[in-house]
Amino acid sequence: MELFLVKDQNQNFVNCTLLFYLNVAKLKTAYFCQNCGAQYPQWMGQCKNCGEWNTLAEEIVEKTPTKTFSSKSKQHIINIIEVETHEEPRIKTPSEELNRVLGGGIVLGSVTLIGGEPGIGKSTLLLQLALKMKKRILYVSGEESASQIKMRADRLTELQNPECYLFTETSVEKILHEAQKLKPDFVIIDSIQTLQSQLIESSPGTVSQIRECSNEIIKYAKENNIPVFLVGHITKDGQIAGPKVLEHMVDVVLNFDGDRNHLFRLLRANKNRFGSTSEIGIYEMISQGLKEIKNPSELLITKKFEELSGNAIAVTLEGNRPMLLEIQALVSSAVYGTPQRSSTGFDAKRLNMLLAVLEKRAGFQLGTKDVFLNITGGIKTDDPALDLAVVAAILSSNDDVSISEQYCFAGEIGLSGEIRPVPQIEQRISEAEKLGYEKIFVSNLNKIPKKKFGINIVEVSKIEVFHDFLF
């Protein structure tokens, strides 16, 4: 019982007795943006942080007691000149394409997040890695049963690793407890959106759960110096699902993409604290899993029995890897009045810019014609060096004159119709020479090295000059 003194209408104190008082802790909730992870005390239609609408969801939050500050810290202030640097030890994986993207291998204690569309091959890639590596691997799955994973492993018949252990669990506390007992050399978690922590009462996949589970996993990786791979779902926009802070917390963010109707898969690094983000790895999906593509140019270029108009070969560069891509263009009269502009694998806005340059600077009447552009093999790239090959394919289809299969192109088109230089031209020329091409068209502003090449180098400056040289 508790005694309270209150005033009545005559301002006299009256004794009031509470018979029962239930001291029930009220659940504390907050609203989190499911897109960026921003927290708000009440619901609102638009997130002020990322600008998205209807992304706030109510979640239960529990404040953990804050730790008292201790003055006994092992860290101290140090001058940057006194800091000693050393190379991070790396684990070489059996996949050379993965090593290339990661910058030479997996760094000990690093946390890598790999995202991609459903069915693109994320789980297959990591399962192949677990079966090929001669180390103790803990493969945690919250989406599939152990028998489903074993069935996929049996499909990869040539791969065997007796030190690969499976654990189908979604509780992050149980996962880390088993990991401490097993002491693996490598941990794979598929996927981070299925995990949940007992400290948070929200459902799996929410911002609070993803943030808490990621914190615990990263802490485990850093303290035990064990590399961890996390599989992440993506949204309809192609972004990693969950709070944006997740991508800031991990060390490496990989994107595994490609068209499921095509065989090729591209592995790109959107973030890498230990290497470059410009490298890509190329895989081919076959019945036995993912196969590495050592020389993608030979597979991406189709051998034609007859010369056709509208085809051109572009020499592009992904990171330090040169590749040859086949550009296809179709120019026809507009039947429905309004001309159509469509591109697959190439930026549609850049295509419109190139068509405007051809009409304004070179006098080609393309304003009343449909233009369709395609990069074969389902490859997507934004290298400006493709401009010259795109223009060559469009002019070839417009004039209905074929381009020799022994010609290739590398150059950027400016708004005044000039052909601008592209970086690392020597590597592009060497790749074209290695594949047996006879002639490559480049900008006359490129600093061509003095060494002798076994390929004829044609330097052009304007689109008009380029057209005269080509046709």
C-alpha positions as CSV (number, residue, x, y, z in Angstrom):
1,M,0.0,0.0,0.0
2,E,1.1,3.6,-0.7
3,L,-0.4,6.8,0.8
4,F,-1.0,9.8,-1.3
5,L,-2.1,13.3,-0.2
6,V,-4.3,15.2,-2.6
7,K,-6.4,18.4,-2.4
8,D,-10.2,18.4,-2.7
9,Q,-12.4,21.2,-4.1
10,N,-12.1,23.2,-0.9
11,Q,-8.3,22.9,-1.1
12,N,-8.2,20.6,1.9
13,F,-5.8,17.6,2.0
14,V,-7.5,14.2,1.8
15,N,-5.9,10.8,2.4
16,C,-6.1,8.5,-0.6
17,T,-4.9,4.9,-0.4
18,L,-4.0,2.8,-3.3
19,L,-4.9,-0.8,-2.7
20,F,-2.7,-2.2,-5.4
21,Y,-0.1,-0.7,-7.6
22,L,1.2,-2.7,-10.5
23,N,4.7,-1.7,-11.4
24,V,4.6,-2.9,-15.0
25,A,7.5,-1.7,-17.2
26,K,6.1,0.0,-20.2
27,L,7.4,-1.3,-23.5
28,K,9.5,1.4,-25.2
29,T,9.0,1.7,-29.0
30,A,10.4,3.8,-31.7
31,Y,10.0,4.3,-35.4
32,F,12.8,3.2,-37.7
33,C,13.2,3.9,-41.4
34,Q,13.4,0.5,-43.2
35,N,15.5,2.2,-45.9
36,C,18.2,4.1,-44.1
37,G,17.8,3.1,-40.4
38,A,17.0,6.6,-39.1
39,Q,15.1,6.6,-35.7
40,Y,12.1,8.8,-34.9
41,P,10.0,9.1,-31.7
42,Q,6.7,9.2,-33.6
43,W,5.4,8.1,-37.0
44,M,5.7,10.4,-40.0
45,G,4.9,9.9,-43.6
46,Q,8.4,10.8,-45.0
47,C,11.8,10.0,-43.6
48,K,13.7,13.3,-43.2
49,N,17.1,11.5,-43.6
50,C,16.7,9.7,-46.9
51,G,13.5,11.3,-48.3
52,E,11.6,8.0,-48.8
53,W,7.9,7.8,-48.1
54,N,6.0,5.2,-45.9
55,T,9.2,3.5,-44.8
56,L,8.8,4.1,-41.0
57,A,7.9,1.0,-39.0
58,E,7.3,0.7,-35.2
59,E,9.8,-1.5,-33.4
60,I,10.3,-2.4,-29.7
61,V,13.6,-1.1,-28.3
62,E,15.2,-1.9,-25.0
63,K,17.9,0.3,-23.6
64,T,20.8,-1.7,-22.2
65,P,22.5,-0.2,-19.2
66,T,25.4,2.0,-20.1
67,K,28.8,1.0,-19.0
68,T,30.6,3.3,-16.6
69,F,33.5,5.1,-17.9
70,S,36.8,3.7,-17.0
71,S,40.0,5.7,-17.0
72,K,42.1,2.6,-17.3
73,S,42.2,2.4,-21.1
74,K,44.8,0.5,-23.1
75,Q,44.6,3.0,-25.9
76,H,46.5,6.3,-25.9
77,I,47.0,9.2,-28.2
78,I,49.8,8.7,-30.6
79,N,51.4,10.8,-33.3
80,I,50.6,9.6,-36.9
81,I,54.3,9.6,-37.7
82,E,55.0,7.1,-34.9
83,V,52.4,4.6,-36.2
84,E,54.0,1.5,-37.6
85,T,52.3,0.0,-40.7
86,H,52.3,-3.6,-41.8
87,E,50.7,-5.5,-44.6
88,E,47.4,-7.2,-43.7
89,P,47.7,-11.0,-43.8
90,R,45.4,-12.5,-46.4
91,I,43.9,-15.9,-47.0
92,K,44.2,-16.9,-50.7
93,T,41.0,-18.5,-51.9
94,P,40.8,-21.2,-54.6
95,S,38.8,-18.7,-56.7
96,E,41.1,-16.3,-58.6
97,E,38.2,-14.1,-59.6
98,L,37.2,-13.6,-55.9
99,N,40.9,-12.9,-55.0
100,R,41.0,-10.3,-57.7
101,V,37.8,-8.5,-56.5
102,L,38.9,-8.6,-52.8
103,G,42.4,-7.2,-53.6
104,G,44.5,-10.4,-53.3
105,G,42.5,-12.5,-50.8
106,I,40.5,-12.5,-47.6
107,V,41.9,-10.3,-44.8
108,L,41.9,-12.0,-41.3
109,G,39.2,-10.5,-39.1
110,S,37.3,-8.9,-42.0
111,V,33.6,-8.9,-42.4
112,T,32.4,-9.1,-46.0
113,L,28.8,-8.5,-47.1
114,I,27.6,-10.0,-50.4
115,G,24.3,-9.0,-51.9
116,G,22.4,-9.9,-55.1
117,E,19.0,-10.8,-56.5
118,P,17.3,-14.1,-55.4
119,G,18.6,-17.0,-57.4
120,I,21.6,-15.2,-58.8
121,G,24.0,-17.6,-57.1
122,K,25.2,-16.0,-53.8
123,S,24.7,-19.2,-51.7
124,T,26.2,-21.3,-54.5
125,L,29.3,-19.1,-54.7
126,L,29.9,-19.3,-50.9
127,L,29.2,-23.0,-50.7
128,Q,31.7,-23.7,-53.4
129,L,34.2,-21.5,-51.5
130,A,33.5,-23.5,-48.3
131,L,34.0,-26.9,-50.1
132,K,37.1,-25.9,-51.9
133,M,39.0,-24.3,-49.1
134,K,41.2,-26.7,-47.0
135,K,40.2,-25.0,-43.7
136,R,37.6,-25.4,-41.0
137,I,34.5,-23.7,-42.2
138,L,31.3,-23.0,-40.3
139,Y,28.4,-22.5,-42.7
140,V,25.3,-21.1,-41.0
141,S,22.0,-21.0,-42.8
142,G,18.8,-19.5,-41.6
143,E,17.0,-20.1,-44.9
144,E,17.7,-23.7,-45.8
145,S,17.8,-27.0,-44.0
146,A,21.0,-29.1,-43.8
147,S,19.6,-31.6,-46.3
148,Q,18.9,-28.9,-48.8
149,I,22.5,-27.6,-48.5
150,K,23.8,-31.2,-48.8
151,M,21.8,-31.7,-52.0
152,R,23.4,-28.6,-53.5
153,A,26.8,-29.7,-52.3
154,D,26.3,-33.1,-54.0
155,R,25.6,-31.4,-57.2
156,L,29.2,-29.9,-57.0
157,T,30.6,-33.4,-57.2
158,E,34.2,-32.6,-57.5
159,L,34.3,-30.5,-54.3
160,Q,35.0,-32.1,-50.9
161,N,36.0,-30.6,-47.6
162,P,35.8,-32.8,-44.5
163,E,36.2,-29.7,-42.3
164,C,33.0,-28.0,-43.5
165,Y,30.3,-27.9,-40.8
166,L,26.6,-26.9,-41.2
167,F,24.5,-25.1,-38.6
168,T,20.9,-24.2,-39.3
169,E,20.0,-21.6,-36.7
170,T,18.7,-18.0,-36.6
171,S,19.6,-17.0,-33.0
172,V,22.8,-15.0,-33.1
173,E,23.6,-15.9,-29.5
174,K,23.5,-19.6,-30.3
175,I,25.5,-19.2,-33.5
176,L,28.3,-17.3,-31.7
177,H,28.2,-19.8,-28.8
178,E,28.7,-22.7,-31.2
179,A,31.4,-20.8,-33.1
180,Q,33.3,-20.3,-29.9
181,K,33.3,-24.0,-29.3
182,L,34.1,-25.1,-32.9
183,K,36.8,-22.4,-33.4
184,P,36.5,-22.3,-37.2
185,D,38.9,-20.6,-39.6
186,F,36.1,-19.1,-41.6
187,V,32.4,-18.3,-41.0
188,I,29.6,-18.0,-43.6
189,I,26.2,-16.7,-42.6
190,D,23.3,-16.9,-45.0
191,S,21.6,-14.5,-44.5
192,I,21.9,-11.6,-42.1
193,Q,18.2,-10.7,-42.6
194,T,17.1,-14.1,-41.0
195,L,19.1,-13.6,-37.8
196,Q,17.6,-12.4,-34.5
197,S,18.9,-11.4,-31.1
198,Q,17.2,-12.1,-27.8
199,L,18.0,-8.6,-26.7
200,I,15.6,-7.1,-29.2
201,E,12.0,-8.1,-29.3
202,S,11.4,-7.0,-32.9
203,S,10.9,-9.6,-35.7
204,P,13.9,-10.8,-37.8
205,G,14.8,-8.5,-40.7
206,T,13.9,-5.2,-39.0
207,V,16.4,-2.4,-38.6
208,S,16.9,-3.0,-34.9
209,Q,17.6,-6.8,-35.4
210,I,20.0,-6.3,-38.3
211,R,21.9,-3.6,-36.5
212,E,22.2,-5.7,-33.2
213,C,23.1,-8.9,-35.0
214,S,25.7,-7.2,-37.2
215,N,27.3,-5.6,-34.2
216,E,27.7,-9.0,-32.4
217,I,29.1,-10.7,-35.5
218,I,31.5,-7.9,-36.2
219,K,32.7,-7.9,-32.6
220,Y,33.2,-11.7,-32.8
221,A,35.2,-11.4,-36.0
222,K,37.5,-8.7,-34.8
223,E,38.1,-10.2,-31.3
224,N,38.9,-13.7,-32.7
225,N,40.6,-12.5,-36.0
226,I,38.2,-14.7,-38.0
227,P,36.9,-13.6,-41.4
228,V,33.1,-13.7,-41.8
229,F,31.0,-13.6,-45.0
230,L,27.4,-12.3,-44.7
231,V,24.8,-12.8,-47.3
232,G,22.4,-9.8,-47.7
233,H,19.0,-9.5,-49.4
234,I,18.4,-6.6,-51.7
235,T,15.5,-4.3,-52.4
236,K,13.7,-3.8,-55.6
237,D,16.0,-0.9,-56.3
238,G,19.1,-3.2,-56.1
239,Q,20.2,-1.9,-52.7
240,I,21.1,-4.0,-49.7
241,A,18.0,-4.4,-47.6
242,G,18.0,-3.1,-44.1
243,P,19.7,0.0,-42.6
244,K,22.4,1.8,-44.7
245,V,24.5,1.7,-41.6
246,L,25.1,-2.0,-42.2
247,E,27.2,-1.2,-45.3
248,H,29.2,1.3,-43.2
249,M,29.9,-1.3,-40.5
250,V,31.3,-4.1,-42.6
251,D,34.7,-4.0,-44.3
252,V,33.8,-5.1,-47.8
253,V,30.5,-4.9,-49.7
254,L,30.3,-7.1,-52.8
255,N,27.5,-7.1,-55.4
256,F,26.8,-10.2,-57.3
257,D,24.7,-9.4,-60.3
258,G,23.8,-10.5,-63.8
259,D,20.8,-11.4,-65.9
260,R,19.3,-14.8,-64.8
261,N,18.4,-15.4,-68.5
262,H,22.1,-15.2,-69.4
263,L,25.0,-17.4,-68.2
264,F,27.3,-14.8,-66.9
265,R,27.5,-13.4,-63.4
266,L,29.5,-10.3,-62.4
267,L,31.1,-9.9,-58.9
268,R,31.8,-6.2,-58.1
269,A,33.1,-4.5,-55.0
270,N,31.1,-1.5,-54.0
271,K,33.3,-0.9,-50.9
272,N,36.6,-2.4,-50.0
273,R,38.8,-1.2,-47.1
274,F,41.6,-3.4,-48.1
275,G,41.8,-2.9,-51.9
276,S,40.4,-1.4,-55.0
277,T,36.7,-1.1,-55.9
278,S,37.2,-1.1,-59.6
279,E,37.9,-4.8,-60.2
280,I,35.3,-7.3,-61.3
281,G,35.1,-11.1,-61.3
282,I,33.2,-13.0,-64.0
283,Y,31.5,-16.4,-63.5
284,E,29.5,-18.6,-65.7
285,M,26.5,-20.5,-64.3
286,I,26.6,-24.2,-65.3
287,S,24.8,-27.3,-64.0
288,Q,27.8,-28.0,-61.6
289,G,27.7,-24.5,-60.1
290,L,29.7,-21.4,-60.9
291,K,32.7,-21.6,-63.3
292,E,35.3,-18.9,-63.4
293,I,35.9,-17.1,-66.7
294,K,39.6,-16.5,-67.3
295,N,39.3,-14.8,-70.7
296,P,35.8,-13.3,-71.0
297,S,36.5,-11.6,-74.4
298,E,36.6,-14.9,-76.2
299,L,33.2,-15.9,-74.9
300,L,31.5,-12.5,-75.3
301,I,32.5,-12.1,-79.0
302,T,30.4,-14.4,-81.2
303,K,31.9,-15.8,-84.4
304,K,29.6,-14.9,-87.3
305,F,29.5,-16.9,-90.6
306,E,28.6,-13.7,-92.5
307,E,29.3,-10.0,-92.0
308,L,26.2,-8.1,-90.7
309,S,25.6,-4.4,-90.4
310,G,25.2,-2.8,-87.0
311,N,27.9,-4.8,-85.2
312,A,31.0,-3.3,-83.6
313,I,33.7,-4.5,-81.1
314,A,34.5,-2.2,-78.2
315,V,37.6,-2.5,-76.0
316,T,36.5,-1.7,-72.5
317,L,38.3,-1.8,-69.1
318,E,36.9,-3.0,-65.8
319,G,39.4,-2.1,-63.1
320,N,42.7,-3.3,-64.6
321,R,41.1,-6.0,-66.7
322,P,40.6,-5.3,-70.4
323,M,37.6,-6.9,-72.1
324,L,36.2,-6.9,-75.6
325,L,32.4,-6.5,-75.9
326,E,30.2,-6.8,-79.0
327,I,27.9,-3.8,-79.6
328,Q,24.7,-4.3,-81.7
329,A,22.7,-1.5,-83.1
330,L,19.5,-1.4,-85.2
331,V,18.4,1.8,-86.9
332,S,15.0,1.8,-88.7
333,S,12.3,4.2,-89.7
334,A,9.9,5.2,-87.0
335,V,6.6,3.5,-87.7
336,Y,4.5,4.9,-84.9
337,G,5.4,8.6,-85.3
338,T,7.5,9.1,-82.2
339,P,11.0,7.6,-82.6
340,Q,11.9,5.0,-80.0
341,R,15.2,4.9,-78.1
342,S,16.0,1.7,-76.3
343,S,19.3,0.3,-74.9
344,T,20.2,-2.9,-73.0
345,G,23.4,-2.8,-70.9
346,F,24.2,0.8,-72.0
347,D,23.1,4.1,-70.4
348,A,20.0,5.3,-72.3
349,K,20.7,8.9,-71.5
350,R,24.2,8.6,-73.0
351,L,22.7,7.0,-76.1
352,N,20.5,10.0,-76.5
353,M,23.5,12.3,-76.1
354,L,25.5,10.4,-78.8
355,L,22.5,10.5,-81.2
356,A,22.2,14.3,-80.7
357,V,25.9,14.7,-81.4
358,L,25.7,12.7,-84.6
359,E,22.8,14.8,-85.8
360,K,24.1,18.2,-84.8
361,R,27.8,17.9,-85.4
362,A,28.0,15.3,-88.2
363,G,24.8,15.9,-90.0
364,F,23.3,12.4,-89.8
365,Q,19.5,12.5,-89.9
366,L,18.5,10.2,-87.0
367,G,15.8,12.3,-85.4
368,T,13.0,10.4,-87.2
369,K,14.4,6.9,-86.8
370,D,14.1,4.2,-84.1
371,V,17.4,3.3,-82.5
372,F,17.9,0.1,-80.5
373,L,21.2,-0.8,-78.8
374,N,22.3,-4.0,-77.1
375,I,25.5,-5.2,-75.4
376,T,25.7,-9.0,-75.9
377,G,26.1,-11.5,-73.1
378,G,23.9,-9.5,-70.6
379,I,26.9,-7.4,-69.6
380,K,26.3,-3.9,-68.2
381,T,29.1,-1.3,-68.2
382,D,29.4,2.5,-68.0
383,D,32.9,2.9,-69.5
384,P,32.9,6.0,-71.7
385,A,35.4,4.2,-74.1
386,L,32.3,2.4,-75.5
387,D,31.1,5.6,-77.2
388,L,33.2,5.1,-80.4
389,A,32.0,1.5,-80.9
390,V,28.4,2.6,-80.2
391,V,28.6,5.3,-82.9
392,A,30.3,2.9,-85.3
393,A,27.5,0.3,-84.8
394,I,24.8,3.0,-85.3
395,L,26.4,4.4,-88.4
396,S,26.8,0.9,-89.8
397,S,23.2,0.0,-89.3
398,N,22.0,3.4,-90.7
399,D,24.1,3.0,-93.9
400,D,23.5,-0.8,-93.9
401,V,27.2,-1.4,-94.4
402,S,29.0,-4.0,-92.3
403,I,32.2,-3.4,-90.3
404,S,35.0,-5.8,-90.7
405,E,35.3,-8.3,-87.9
406,Q,39.0,-7.4,-87.5
407,Y,38.2,-3.9,-86.4
408,C,37.8,-2.7,-82.8
409,F,37.2,0.7,-81.1
410,A,38.2,2.6,-78.0
411,G,37.3,6.2,-77.6
412,E,35.0,8.7,-75.9
413,I,32.8,11.2,-77.8
414,G,32.6,14.8,-76.7
415,L,29.6,17.1,-77.2
416,S,31.4,19.0,-80.0
417,G,31.9,15.8,-81.9
418,E,35.6,15.3,-81.0
419,I,37.0,11.9,-80.1
420,R,38.5,12.2,-76.6
421,P,41.3,10.0,-75.2
422,V,40.6,7.1,-72.8
423,P,42.8,5.9,-69.9
424,Q,45.2,2.9,-70.0
425,I,45.2,2.7,-73.8
426,E,48.2,0.5,-73.9
427,Q,46.4,-2.3,-72.1
428,R,43.4,-2.0,-74.4
429,I,45.7,-2.2,-77.5
430,S,47.5,-5.2,-76.1
431,E,44.2,-7.1,-75.4
432,A,43.0,-6.4,-79.0
433,E,46.4,-7.6,-80.3
434,K,46.3,-10.8,-78.2
435,L,42.9,-11.7,-79.6
436,G,44.1,-11.3,-83.2
437,Y,42.5,-8.1,-84.3
438,E,44.1,-6.2,-87.2
439,K,43.0,-2.6,-86.6
440,I,42.0,-0.5,-83.6
441,F,40.5,3.0,-83.7
442,V,41.6,5.4,-80.9
443,S,41.7,9.1,-80.3
444,N,44.7,11.0,-81.8
445,L,45.1,12.7,-78.4
446,N,46.0,9.4,-76.7
447,K,49.7,9.1,-75.8
448,I,50.4,5.9,-77.7
449,P,53.6,4.2,-76.3
450,K,56.5,4.0,-78.7
451,K,56.7,0.2,-78.4
452,K,55.7,-1.7,-81.6
453,F,52.4,-3.4,-81.6
454,G,51.3,-6.2,-84.0
455,I,48.0,-4.3,-84.6
456,N,47.4,-1.3,-86.9
457,I,46.5,1.7,-84.7
458,V,44.3,4.3,-86.4
459,E,44.1,7.7,-84.7
460,V,41.0,9.8,-85.4
461,S,40.0,13.2,-84.1
462,K,36.4,14.0,-85.3
463,I,33.3,11.9,-86.0
464,E,33.3,13.0,-89.7
465,V,37.0,11.9,-90.1
466,F,36.1,8.6,-88.3
467,H,33.2,8.0,-90.7
468,D,35.4,8.5,-93.8
469,F,38.1,6.2,-92.4
470,L,35.6,3.5,-91.5
471,F,33.4,3.5,-94.6
